[in-house]
């Protein structure tokens, strides 16, 4: 008589580690971000770490929010279409057709991406993009993680003083 038994390897239980931070100097619990004078928005990466996983279907989803947003005014800007044509003599003529972008007027724009996923090693990232009119404000960026097993983390927050 021969007896054969099979056992299924159980996946390792998921951890629930969750940390966020900005890779920049911090003082008294506040990050100080100098806004760029040459650009409307200043881009800053916010990163962090959650528990690593062994299966790509166990990735952690992180939801982000902030205390600030901005509203698009009369125009977002304009688009210039350059229609290039050659005449019979081979000379290039350019005809500029300018279209003003106005259909976004009144739209609210968040300064943080709304969601991101972790990598299998647990790295998380999102982009924070405050605008020049926020200079002097203190912006709070908050996040929470939902793990593959349904566990929801506590809310974590970072504070940025915009200079």
C-alpha positions in Angstrom: 0.0 0.0 0.0 1.3 3.5 -1.0 0.0 6.7 0.6 0.7 10.0 -1.0 -0.3 13.3 0.6 -0.1 16.8 -0.9 -0.1 20.0 1.1 -0.7 23.4 -0.2 1.8 26.0 0.7 0.0 28.9 2.4 0.9 32.4 1.4 2.7 34.3 4.0 0.4 36.5 5.9 0.3 40.1 4.7 2.0 42.7 6.8 0.4 46.1 7.4 3.4 48.5 7.5 2.7 51.9 6.1 4.9 55.0 6.2 5.0 58.2 4.0 7.6 60.9 3.8 9.0 63.5 1.3 12.7 63.2 0.3 13.6 66.7 1.4 14.6 68.5 4.6 12.2 68.6 7.5 12.2 70.9 10.5 9.9 70.8 13.5 7.6 68.4 11.7 7.2 70.6 8.6 8.6 70.2 5.2 9.7 73.5 3.6 9.1 73.6 -0.1 10.4 76.6 -2.2 8.0 77.2 -5.1 9.7 77.7 -8.5 9.3 81.2 -9.8 9.6 80.1 -13.5 6.8 77.6 -13.4 3.1 77.7 -12.3 3.4 74.4 -10.6 6.3 73.0 -8.5 6.7 69.2 -8.6 7.7 67.3 -5.6 7.7 63.5 -5.2 6.2 62.0 -2.0 7.3 58.5 -1.3 6.9 55.9 1.4 6.9 52.2 2.2 4.3 49.5 2.8 4.9 45.8 3.6 6.5 43.9 0.7 4.4 41.1 -0.9 5.3 38.0 -2.9 2.4 38.1 -5.3 1.6 41.0 -7.7 -2.1 40.6 -6.9 -1.3 41.5 -3.3 -0.2 45.1 -4.1 -1.3 47.8 -1.7 -3.4 50.7 -3.0 -2.8 54.1 -1.4 -5.3 56.9 -1.5 -4.0 60.5 -1.3 -5.7 63.8 -0.5 -4.6 67.3 0.3 -6.0 70.4 2.1 -5.5 72.5 -1.1 -6.6 72.6 -4.7 -6.7 75.4 -7.3 -9.3 76.5 -9.7 -8.6 77.1 -13.4 -9.4 80.7 -14.4 -10.4 82.2 -17.7 -8.0 80.1 -19.7 -5.6 77.3 -19.1 -3.4 78.8 -21.8 -3.4 78.4 -25.5 -2.5 76.0 -28.2 -0.7 77.2 -31.3 -1.1 75.0 -34.5 1.6 75.7 -37.0 0.4 74.8 -40.5 3.5 74.5 -42.7 3.2 74.6 -46.4 5.6 74.9 -49.3 4.8 77.1 -52.3 5.8 76.3 -55.9 9.2 77.9 -55.4 10.0 75.7 -52.4 9.6 78.4 -49.8 8.1 77.4 -46.5 5.1 79.4 -45.3 3.8 79.2 -41.8 0.3 79.9 -40.8 -0.3 80.2 -37.0 -3.8 79.2 -35.8 -4.2 80.0 -32.1 -6.9 78.4 -30.1 -7.5 79.5 -26.6 -8.3 76.8 -24.0 -11.4 78.0 -22.1 -13.5 74.9 -21.6 -11.8 74.0 -18.3 -12.7 77.3 -16.7 -13.9 76.8 -13.1 -12.5 73.2 -12.8 -10.9 72.3 -9.5 -7.4 70.8 -9.8 -6.0 68.8 -6.9 -2.3 69.3 -5.9 -1.8 65.6 -5.3 -2.5 62.5 -7.4 -5.5 60.6 -5.9 -4.2 57.1 -5.7 -1.1 54.9 -6.3 -0.1 51.3 -6.0 2.9 49.9 -4.2 5.6 47.9 -5.9 6.1 44.3 -4.8 9.0 45.4 -2.6 6.7 47.9 -0.9 7.8 51.2 -2.4 5.0 53.8 -2.9 5.2 57.2 -4.7 3.0 60.0 -5.8 3.4 63.6 -7.1 2.6 66.8 -5.1 2.3 69.9 -7.3 1.4 73.1 -5.5 1.0 76.3 -7.5 2.5 79.8 -7.1 -0.7 81.3 -5.7 -0.3 79.0 -2.6 3.0 80.6 -1.6 2.9 81.2 2.2 0.3 78.5 2.8 0.7 75.3 4.8 -0.6 72.3 2.9 -1.5 69.1 4.6 -1.1 65.9 2.4 -2.8 62.8 3.8 -2.8 59.2 2.8 -4.2 55.8 3.9 -3.4 52.3 2.5 -5.8 49.4 1.7 -4.0 46.1 1.8 -4.9 43.1 -0.3 -6.5 41.4 2.7 -8.8 44.4 3.2 -7.0 45.9 6.1 -7.2 49.7 6.1 -4.3 51.6 7.7 -4.5 54.6 9.9 -4.4 58.0 8.1 -0.9 59.5 7.8 -0.3 63.2 7.1 2.6 65.4 6.1 2.7 69.2 6.4 4.4 71.4 3.8 5.1 75.1 4.2 5.2 76.7 0.8 7.9 79.4 0.4 
